[in-house]
Every structure is written in C-alpha cells, then in structure tokens.
Amino acid sequence: MTTTIASDNPAALAKRIRGWARELGFQQLGISDVDLAEHEGYLQKWLDAGYHGSMDFMAAHGTRRSRPEELVPGTCRVLSVRMDYLPPGDDPAATLDDGERAYIARYALGRDYHKVLRRRLARLARRIEAETGGGRYRAFVDSAPVLERAIAERAGLGWIAKNTMLINEQAGSWFFLGEIYTDLPLPADPPRTQKHCGSCRACLDICPTDAFPGPFELDARRCISYLTIEHKGSIDEALRPLMGNRVFGCDDCQLVCPWNKFAEATAEDDFRPRHGLDAPALAELFAWDEATFLERTAGSPIRRIGYERWLRNLAVGLGNAPGTAAVLAALEARREHPSALVREHVAWALRQHGAR
C-alpha cells in the first residue's frame, strides 16, 4: 500500500524535492518506477557467465536486487541522485604515466563517499517526510542489493554505456550514485531509452587487462578495480604486468571517454585528496607500517581492503615500476614479510626486475 501524497500537485512536490537535493549538494535527482525487468535478465546472464568472480554477494539476494519492492516492501518509486567527485586541478594521466607513482582511483582520494552521501540522503528523506506528513524512506549508497545504475537510467540521469558506467551527457561519468526507496507515488521521470555511445569504443580499447568481452559487458575477473579491491587472494600472474601502477581501482575507461569533457570538478571538500594520495610514490606507500596505514586511511574507502591487500597491490605496482634504487630497496625490505600473500607478490616483483 502506497502513501498518499499530502499535496494537490505531485509534480510541484517533485520539483521541490529536486530543489532540496541541490541544496544538499547533489547535482541531480531523478525519480524512477520499479520496473527493472530488462536489467534483471541482463544481471542473470552476467552471473551465469561467471563474470562476477568471487563476488558471491551479487548472486546471494535472488530477485531482491532487481525488484525494489521485494527488498523494501511497499516501494513504488526510487529517488536516484548523483554527486560529482572529480577533484579540481587533478591530473590523473600524469600520475599514470609516472611508473614510480601509485595510481588510486579518483573516487577514493578523499573521504568515504558511502558516509557522505548517506548522511545527505537521510537529511533529504527527513525533509520529504516532514513535508508529506508520513511515508516510508530507506536510503542506499552502494551498500545493499540495489541495481543503482539501472535505477539511475530509469530515472533519466543518464545511460549505461559500453564500459557499463552511467554517463550523463552534461556531466560525463565522474559522479557517485545514491538512492532512496519510498512508497510515495511521485510522478516518475522518463527513462533513458537511447544510448549515445555511437561507434566509439575508446573505453573498450584502452582497458589495460582487456576486461570487456564486448560492448556493455564487463568481466570483473579481469577488471583492475575487482583485482585490487574485491579479490582477496593472489592476483593472476598473467594480469600483474598489465596493471601498471594502478594499486586501488582504475579509471582508464573514464579518462578516455569523450563525454567526460563535460565533467565538472567537485565542490565537496570531503572528496578532495588527502595525504597526497593523488600522486604518491609507490615506495613511500610500501614503507607504511600497519598503524600508519590505518591512520592515513581512516574515513577512506581504501581502508576496506586491509593492510595485507594494500601491500599486495603495491608490490605489483613496484614490480612494474622502473628499477630505481628506491623501488628495489622497498621490495627488499618486505622480502620476508610475515604474510605469505605479500611475500609471494614481492618475490614476483623482484623476479620482474631481475629479468629486465
């Protein structure tokens, strides 16, 4: 049973909600229905191909991921928001081109976006509840079985592109997404039915590990973001040389996307780089002890991979780096690390340098 809107003009209420969203720092808010049948079929095909790798949680919730009303009973609309995160004055390409530097995905340079967006969404939900005198609202930020890009496409915020990212023709793809599930029957926005990628395949061709079997299809098992963040064990030796200096996530497919010429730098202080992580030296990061790692990554999405995987990723980056004295000394210092996972990747890195 849905909530009755406490307004004679639902469209006017939706307009006010968009205004409140902008006041809270969101660049855009769209309203979608809950018909994700097309995306449900795509998700199942993706799972059947094994492209999710060890991310068992992607298959663990049945149809609740693609049927919002099963996840939150009574849901008939989803408020989908986006918030820019690209740091101002940033030069990602320069960091990628410097083999002694560590490249960290731009979304992870500042504070954890989950907390930032969730707080804003909670404030937005309270504002709507006060206006309508009731209703049910539940906010999500990449933290539950939610098809956020599919919902955003249904809400008119953009289209799911060949690299499986959501692209907005006025803002590119450098933004976070968040959702509020509600039983408030607001007028839904027209969904995006047309994709504007054309014949371009820049994102597919640039992928360092060839993680796209085809347009609109991503094999996470080869994706650097998966390998450096979600994957918990040893990284496939065949993929390590292809990872370059990317130690936490990867932005290559966004960096080459023509639509990102329209991307705006963020005005959010929370998303500005901290601790020099926009262009840090690999050897310097590798020298951090666990206490330093925990201190420097407090409130950061990097913290979730833990210290051991942080060193694993950095060892791969150092193995691909120029064989300078600083790089070799950093690796030698970790040759006898207590973790078998770290030792394995350090040994590989040293062999790489020995073979050159």
C-alpha positions in Angstrom: 0.0 0.0 0.0 1.5 3.3 -1.0 1.5 6.6 0.9 -1.0 9.3 -0.2 0.9 12.5 -1.2 0.0 15.4 1.1 -0.2 17.7 -1.8 -2.7 18.6 -4.5 0.2 18.8 -7.0 2.6 15.8 -7.0 4.6 17.4 -9.8 5.2 20.5 -7.7 6.2 18.4 -4.8 8.7 16.5 -7.0 10.1 19.9 -8.1 10.6 21.0 -4.5 12.3 17.7 -3.7 14.8 18.3 -6.6 15.5 21.7 -5.1 16.1 20.3 -1.7 18.5 17.8 -3.3 20.5 20.6 -4.9 20.7 22.4 -1.6 22.2 19.3 -0.1 25.0 19.2 -2.7 23.5 16.7 -5.2 23.9 17.7 -8.8 20.7 16.0 -9.9 17.8 13.9 -8.7 15.6 11.7 -10.8 12.6 9.6 -10.0 12.1 6.1 -11.3 9.5 3.5 -11.2 10.4 -0.1 -10.1 10.2 -1.9 -13.4 13.7 -3.3 -13.8 12.7 -6.5 -15.7 15.1 -5.8 -18.6 18.0 -5.4 -16.2 17.1 -8.5 -14.3 17.6 -10.6 -17.4 21.0 -8.9 -18.1 22.1 -9.5 -14.5 21.3 -13.2 -14.6 23.1 -13.6 -17.9 26.2 -11.8 -16.4 26.1 -14.1 -13.3 25.6 -17.2 -15.5 28.8 -16.3 -17.4 30.7 -16.2 -14.1 31.8 -12.6 -14.7 31.2 -11.7 -11.0 34.2 -13.8 -10.0 34.3 -14.2 -6.2 31.7 -11.6 -5.6 29.2 -14.1 -4.4 27.0 -11.4 -2.9 26.0 -10.4 -6.4 24.0 -13.7 -6.6 23.1 -14.0 -3.0 19.9 -12.0 -2.9 17.8 -13.6 -5.6 15.4 -11.1 -7.3 15.6 -8.5 -4.5 18.4 -6.7 -6.3 16.2 -6.2 -9.4 12.8 -5.9 -7.7 12.9 -3.0 -5.2 9.5 -3.8 -3.8 11.0 -7.2 -2.6 13.9 -5.5 -0.8 11.8 -2.8 0.8 8.1 -3.8 0.8 5.8 -1.1 -0.4 8.4 0.6 -2.6 6.8 2.1 -5.7 9.4 4.8 -6.5 13.1 5.3 -6.2 14.7 8.7 -5.9 18.1 8.5 -7.6 20.7 11.1 -7.1 24.2 11.8 -8.4 27.1 13.8 -6.9 30.3 14.8 -8.7 33.6 13.7 -7.2 36.4 14.6 -9.6 39.0 16.7 -7.6 39.7 20.2 -9.0 43.1 20.7 -10.7 43.7 17.0 -10.8 46.0 15.4 -13.5 45.3 11.6 -13.4 47.1 11.0 -16.7 50.4 12.4 -15.3 50.3 10.0 -12.3 49.5 7.1 -14.6 52.5 8.0 -16.8 54.9 8.1 -13.9 55.8 4.5 -13.1 57.2 5.3 -9.7 53.9 6.8 -8.6 50.9 4.9 -7.3 47.6 5.4 -9.1 44.5 5.4 -6.9 41.0 5.7 -8.4 39.8 9.2 -8.1 36.7 8.3 -6.2 38.9 7.1 -3.3 41.2 10.1 -2.8 39.0 11.7 -0.2 36.6 10.6 2.5 34.4 7.6 2.1 31.6 8.5 -0.2 29.2 6.0 1.4 29.1 8.1 4.6 29.0 11.4 2.9 26.1 10.6 0.6 24.2 8.5 3.2 24.1 11.5 5.6 22.8 13.8 2.9 20.2 11.3 1.7 19.0 10.8 5.3 18.5 14.6 5.6 16.6 14.6 2.3 14.3 11.8 3.5 13.5 13.7 6.7 12.7 16.8 4.8 10.3 14.9 2.5 8.7 13.2 5.5 8.1 16.5 7.2 6.6 17.9 4.0 4.3 15.0 3.4 3.5 14.1 6.9 4.5 10.4 6.5 5.7 7.8 4.1 8.5 5.3 4.2 12.0 6.1 3.1 15.2 4.0 3.0 18.5 5.3 1.7 21.2 3.2 0.0 24.7 4.1 -1.2 26.3 1.0 -2.8 25.6 -0.9 0.4 22.7 -3.2 -0.4 21.4 -5.3 -3.3 20.4 -2.4 -5.5 20.9 -2.0 -9.2 21.9 1.6 -8.9 22.9 2.3 -12.5 19.8 0.6 -13.8 17.7 2.7 -11.5 19.5 5.9 -12.5 18.9 5.1 -16.1 15.2 4.6 -15.4 15.2 7.9 -13.5 16.7 9.7 -16.6 20.1 10.5 -15.0 22.0 9.1 -18.0 22.6 5.9 -19.9 24.6 2.8 -19.1 27.5 3.0 -21.5 29.7 0.4 -23.3 32.0 0.4 -20.2 29.0 -0.3 -18.0 29.3 3.1 -16.3 26.4 5.6 -16.2 27.1 8.5 -18.5 25.3 11.9 -18.3 25.6 14.0 -21.5 26.1 17.1 -19.4 28.4 15.7 -16.7 30.2 12.6 -18.0 30.6 9.8 -15.5 32.7 11.2 -12.6 29.9 11.0 -10.1 28.6 8.9 -7.3 25.0 7.5 -7.1 22.6 7.1 -4.2 19.0 6.1 -3.8 16.0 6.5 -1.6 13.4 3.7 -1.8 9.9 5.1 -1.0 6.2 4.3 -1.1 5.5 7.9 -2.1 3.8 7.7 -5.5 5.6 10.7 -7.1 5.5 11.2 -10.9 8.3 9.1 -12.5 10.7 10.7 -14.9 11.0 9.4 -18.5 13.7 6.7 -18.5 16.7 6.8 -20.9 15.9 4.6 -23.8 18.7 5.7 -26.1 22.5 5.3 -25.6 24.8 7.9 -27.0 28.0 5.9 -27.4 27.6 5.6 -31.1 30.5 3.8 -32.8 33.0 4.9 -30.2 34.9 2.1 -28.4 37.7 4.1 -26.7 36.8 2.7 -23.3 36.9 -0.9 -24.6 40.2 -0.5 -26.4 42.0 1.3 -23.5 41.3 -1.3 -20.8 44.7 -2.5 -19.6 43.6 -6.0 -18.9 41.0 -6.4 -21.7 38.2 -6.8 -19.2 35.4 -6.1 -21.7 34.3 -9.2 -23.7 32.1 -6.8 -25.7 30.3 -3.5 -25.5 28.1 -3.2 -22.4 29.7 -6.3 -20.9 32.4 -6.4 -18.2 34.2 -9.5 -16.9 35.1 -8.4 -13.4 37.6 -11.2 -13.1 39.9 -9.2 -15.4 39.0 -5.8 -14.1 41.7 -3.9 -12.1 39.1 -2.5 -9.8 38.0 -6.0 -8.9 41.5 -7.4 -8.7 42.8 -4.6 -6.3 39.6 -4.2 -4.2 37.2 -7.2 -4.2 39.7 -10.0 -4.9 41.1 -11.4 -1.7 43.8 -13.8 -2.8 46.7 -14.0 -5.2 46.4 -11.9 -8.4 46.8 -13.9 -11.6 50.4 -13.6 -12.7 49.4 -13.1 -16.3 47.4 -9.9 -15.3 50.0 -8.4 -12.9 52.2 -6.8 -15.7 49.1 -5.3 -17.2 48.1 -3.5 -14.0 50.9 -1.0 -14.2 50.9 1.3 -11.2 47.2 1.1 -10.5 47.0 0.0 -6.9 43.4 0.8 -5.9 40.9 0.8 -8.7 41.2 2.0 -12.2 39.9 5.0 -14.2 41.2 4.3 -17.7 37.8 3.8 -19.3 36.6 7.1 -17.8 39.8 9.0 -18.7 39.3 8.3 -22.4 35.5 8.8 -22.6 34.7 11.8 -24.8 31.7 12.6 -22.7 33.9 13.4 -19.7 35.0 16.7 -21.4 31.8 17.9 -19.8 32.6 16.7 -16.3 32.7 19.3 -13.5 35.1 19.3 -10.7 33.6 18.7 -7.3 32.9 21.5 -4.8 32.9 19.0 -1.9 35.8 19.3 0.5 35.2 15.7 1.6 36.2 14.5 -1.9 39.5 16.4 -2.2 42.7 14.3 -2.0 44.1 13.6 1.5 47.6 12.7 2.5 48.9 13.3 -1.0 47.2 10.2 -2.4 46.6 11.8 -5.8 50.2 11.3 -6.8 52.1 9.3 -4.1 55.4 7.4 -4.5 54.9 3.6 -4.6 58.0 3.1 -2.4 56.7 5.6 0.2 53.3 3.9 0.5 55.0 0.5 0.7 57.0 1.6 3.7 53.9 2.4 5.7 53.5 0.1 8.7 50.0 -1.1 9.6 49.5 1.7 12.2 50.3 4.3 9.5 48.0 2.6 7.0 45.1 2.7 9.5 45.8 6.3 10.4 46.1 7.6 6.8 43.1 5.6 5.5 40.8 6.5 8.4 37.4 7.5 6.9 38.6 6.4 3.4 37.2 3.7 1.1 40.8 2.4 0.9 40.6 1.1 4.5 38.2 -1.7 3.5 40.8 -3.8 1.7 43.0 -4.0 4.7 46.8 -3.7 5.1 47.7 -7.1 3.7 46.0 -6.5 0.3 47.3 -2.9 0.3 50.8 -4.3 0.4 49.9 -7.0 -2.2 48.7 -4.3 -4.6 51.7 -2.1 -4.1 54.1 -5.0 -4.6 52.6 -5.5 -8.1 53.0 -1.8 -8.8 56.6 -1.9 -7.7 57.2 -4.9 -9.9 56.0 -2.9 -12.8 58.0 0.3 -11.8 61.4 1.4 -13.1 64.2 -0.5 -11.3 65.4 2.5 -9.3 67.3 2.2 -6.1 64.3 3.3 -4.1 62.0 0.8 -5.8 64.4 -2.2 -5.3 65.1 -1.2 -1.7 61.4 -1.0 -0.9 60.9 -4.5 -2.2 63.9 -6.0 -0.5 62.6 -4.6 2.8 59.4 -6.7 2.5 61.0 -9.9 1.1 60.5 -11.7 4.5 57.1 -10.2 5.3 55.0 -12.4 7.7 52.2 -12.6 5.1 52.6 -15.4 2.5 50.4 -13.3 0.2 52.7 -10.3 0.4 55.9 -12.4 0.2 54.6 -14.1 -3.0 53.9 -10.8 -4.7 57.2 -9.3 -3.5 59.1 -12.3 -4.9 57.3 -11.9 -8.2 58.2 -8.2 -8.3 61.8 -8.9 -7.6 61.9 -11.5 -10.4 60.4 -9.0 -12.8 63.3 -6.6 -12.1 65.8 -9.4 -12.3 64.5 -10.4 -15.7 64.9 -7.0 -17.2 
